[in-house]
Amino acid sequence: MARFRELLQALDQLRRVVAVGRHQGALAQIADLVDSFLDTPQMEACVGRFRALPGGAALMDARFPPLQPDIDRLRQLPAGSLGHTYAQLILSLGYDPEFFRPRPIHSDAHWLTQRIATTHDLHHVIGGFATSPEGESGVLAMTACQTGFPAYVALLHAAQLSRFRLDPPSYGALSAAISHGTAIGFEAAPLAAVRWEDGWERSVSDWRRELGIRRPADGTAYGTSLES
């Protein structure tokens, strides 16, 4: 019975991956895919990996609140600061600051899912990745490498297969971004366990030095064009 349940879950997740591609990465479809992994062995393993990270267990056990940034306040911080650069990104994308799907955080899996979902765009800033398809894959690769977050692993494999099959000439660019994000993931301190809220006023460059991000994606074909 357990194997049959896992098969049904896998089929449902495959359907949701296809829906993400069909809707060109719409946030609702991505959130559906993320939620489909909540009660799975893959998410259980992800929680275990996060707990093993320095500071991860303490952050999780305290149910440190999901990110809820005040964009109006952050945009007033000095240029080059983490808060100002993050606010620039959100405003440039035209995102509603409250666009995150609300989730309960009563379980470890729910808390970690919400924490990763709400800090995803901060990882664009700290890694220097643009919000192009290649840049998105670079950011997903950082998190997938460090925590094995199931939905991001699935999206990365789907993106690679889709490019390889449907647009072979662009496969190299996608692979470069994923390789770059993976390299950052191996080298840097665990980004999912960082208390970003304690250092909005600090510069992006200071954060990168502390976290060990020596080769951000700024200046690459898939890098951000925002000033930091």
C-alpha distance (Angstrom), angle and dihedral (degrees) to the residues before:
residue distance angle dihedral
M1 . . .
A2 3.81 . .
R3 3.80 91.4 .
F4 3.79 90.7 49.5
R5 3.80 90.3 51.0
E6 3.80 90.8 50.6
L7 3.80 90.0 50.6
L8 3.80 91.3 52.4
Q9 3.80 89.8 48.9
A10 3.79 91.2 50.4
L11 3.80 91.8 50.7
D12 3.80 91.0 48.7
Q13 3.81 90.9 49.6
L14 3.79 91.4 49.6
R15 3.79 89.1 52.3
R16 3.80 90.2 50.9
V17 3.81 92.5 48.7
V18 3.80 88.4 54.3
A19 3.82 89.7 48.8
V20 3.82 90.3 54.1
G21 3.81 90.2 55.5
R22 3.79 93.6 43.0
H23 3.81 91.2 52.8
Q24 3.82 92.7 43.3
G25 3.77 96.0 -114.9
A26 3.81 97.8 -46.4
L27 3.79 111.0 -176.9
A28 3.81 94.1 -125.8
Q29 3.80 92.3 56.3
I30 3.81 92.0 46.5
A31 3.81 90.2 50.1
D32 3.81 89.9 50.8
L33 3.80 90.0 52.5
V34 3.80 92.1 47.3
D35 3.81 91.7 50.7
S36 3.80 92.4 48.4
F37 3.81 88.9 69.0
L38 3.82 96.8 51.8
D39 3.79 97.0 100.5
T40 3.80 100.8 36.3
P41 3.81 138.4 107.4
Q42 3.82 87.6 -114.6
M43 3.81 91.8 59.3
E44 3.79 91.0 44.6
A45 3.80 88.6 55.8
C46 3.81 90.3 47.2
V47 3.81 91.2 53.4
G48 3.80 88.9 50.5
R49 3.79 91.6 51.9
F50 3.79 91.6 48.5
R51 3.79 92.4 49.6
A52 3.81 89.0 53.2
L53 3.82 92.2 55.4
P54 3.82 117.4 98.4
G55 3.81 105.5 -87.8
G56 3.79 93.0 0.8
A57 3.81 99.0 111.7
A58 3.81 93.1 46.2
L59 3.80 92.0 50.0
M60 3.80 91.9 48.0
D61 3.81 96.5 44.9
A62 3.81 90.7 50.1
R63 3.82 89.2 51.0
F64 3.81 87.9 -131.9
P65 3.82 102.3 -152.0
P66 3.82 119.8 -96.1
L67 3.79 112.1 -104.4
Q68 3.82 112.4 -78.7
P69 3.82 105.4 171.3
D70 3.79 125.0 -169.3
I71 3.81 98.8 -134.7
D72 3.81 94.5 -170.4
R73 3.80 90.4 55.8
L74 3.78 94.7 42.8
R75 3.79 94.0 51.6
Q76 3.82 88.4 60.6
L77 3.80 93.6 59.0
P78 3.82 118.1 101.8
A79 3.79 118.3 -72.3
G80 3.78 110.4 -95.5
S81 3.79 93.9 30.8
L82 3.78 119.1 123.5
G83 3.80 92.3 -115.5
H84 3.79 95.7 48.6
T85 3.80 93.5 45.8
Y86 3.80 92.0 47.5
A87 3.82 91.3 49.2
Q88 3.81 89.2 50.2
L89 3.78 90.1 54.5
I90 3.81 94.8 48.8
L91 3.81 92.5 46.6
S92 3.81 93.4 45.6
L93 3.80 89.6 54.4
G94 3.79 92.0 48.1
Y95 3.80 90.5 -125.7
D96 3.77 122.0 164.9
P97 3.83 103.2 -122.3
E98 3.83 87.6 -133.6
F99 3.80 94.4 52.4
F100 3.81 94.7 115.7
R101 3.79 114.7 109.9
P102 3.82 106.8 -112.1
R103 3.80 113.2 -120.6
P104 3.78 133.6 176.7
I105 3.80 113.6 -110.3
H106 3.81 99.2 -155.0
S107 3.81 94.9 117.6
D108 3.80 129.7 50.5
A109 3.81 90.4 -116.8
H110 3.81 93.5 50.8
W111 3.80 92.9 46.2
L112 3.80 94.2 48.6
T113 3.80 92.3 45.6
Q114 3.79 91.5 53.1
R115 3.79 93.7 44.2
I116 3.81 92.4 51.6
A117 3.81 92.7 44.3
T118 3.79 94.3 50.8
T119 3.82 95.7 45.4
H120 3.81 96.3 45.2
D121 3.81 94.9 100.2
L122 3.80 91.2 47.9
H123 3.79 86.6 60.0
H124 3.82 88.2 57.6
V125 3.80 88.3 58.3
I126 3.79 97.4 43.4
G127 3.81 93.4 44.2
G128 3.81 95.1 40.8
F129 3.81 94.4 -126.4
A130 3.80 122.2 150.0
T131 3.80 122.7 -133.2
S132 3.80 93.4 -110.5
P133 3.82 115.5 118.1
E134 3.80 89.3 -96.8
G135 3.80 92.7 47.7
E136 3.79 91.2 48.5
S137 3.79 89.9 52.8
G138 3.80 90.1 51.1
V139 3.79 91.1 55.2
L140 3.79 92.7 45.3
A141 3.80 88.4 51.8
M142 3.82 92.3 56.0
T143 3.81 91.8 55.0
A144 3.80 94.9 38.8
C145 3.79 90.5 52.2
Q146 3.80 94.9 49.3
T147 3.82 101.3 38.9
G148 3.80 109.8 9.1
F149 3.82 90.0 -125.4
P150 3.83 99.6 -167.6
A151 3.80 102.1 -138.7
Y152 3.80 91.6 49.5
V153 3.79 91.9 49.9
A154 3.81 89.3 51.3
L155 3.81 93.0 47.6
L156 3.80 92.5 49.9
H157 3.79 93.2 52.1
A158 3.81 90.9 45.6
A159 3.81 92.1 49.8
Q160 3.80 92.5 50.5
L161 3.79 93.7 47.3
S162 3.80 92.3 46.4
R163 3.80 93.5 50.7
F164 3.79 92.9 43.9
R165 3.79 91.8 51.8
L166 3.81 102.8 34.5
D167 3.81 106.9 26.6
P168 3.83 110.3 20.5
P169 3.84 95.8 169.9
S170 3.82 90.9 61.8
Y171 3.80 95.3 47.0
G172 3.80 92.1 91.7
A173 3.81 93.0 57.7
L174 3.79 92.1 49.5
S175 3.80 91.7 47.2
A176 3.80 90.9 50.8
A177 3.81 92.0 53.9
I178 3.80 92.8 46.8
S179 3.81 91.4 47.5
H180 3.81 90.3 49.6
G181 3.80 92.3 50.2
T182 3.80 91.2 47.0
A183 3.81 91.0 50.8
I184 3.81 90.4 52.2
G185 3.79 89.5 47.9
F186 3.81 91.8 55.2
E187 3.81 94.8 44.6
A188 3.79 103.4 38.7
A189 3.77 132.0 75.4
P190 3.83 112.4 -98.5
L191 3.79 105.1 -74.1
A192 3.80 95.8 -164.1
A193 3.81 90.2 63.3
V194 3.81 96.4 51.9
R195 3.82 119.9 114.4
W196 3.80 95.3 -138.6
E197 3.80 91.4 171.1
D198 3.81 89.8 69.3
G199 3.81 92.6 62.1
W200 3.80 112.7 34.2
E201 3.81 90.5 132.5
R202 3.81 94.1 53.7
S203 3.79 117.6 99.0
V204 3.78 121.0 -102.2
S205 3.80 88.8 -122.8
D206 3.84 91.2 55.2
W207 3.79 91.0 50.3
R208 3.79 91.0 49.3
R209 3.80 92.5 51.2
E210 3.79 91.7 49.8
L211 3.81 93.0 47.4
G212 3.80 95.1 45.5
I213 3.80 97.3 -114.6
R214 3.79 98.5 151.8
R215 3.79 98.6 160.7
P216 3.82 110.9 37.9
A217 3.79 119.8 -179.6
D218 3.81 95.4 -110.3
G219 3.78 110.2 129.2
T220 3.79 96.0 22.5
A221 3.78 124.6 112.6
Y222 3.81 88.4 -101.2
G223 3.82 95.8 39.3
T224 3.76 129.1 111.6
S225 3.79 121.6 -91.7
L226 3.80 93.2 -155.8
E227 3.75 118.4 114.7
S228 3.78 113.0 -111.7
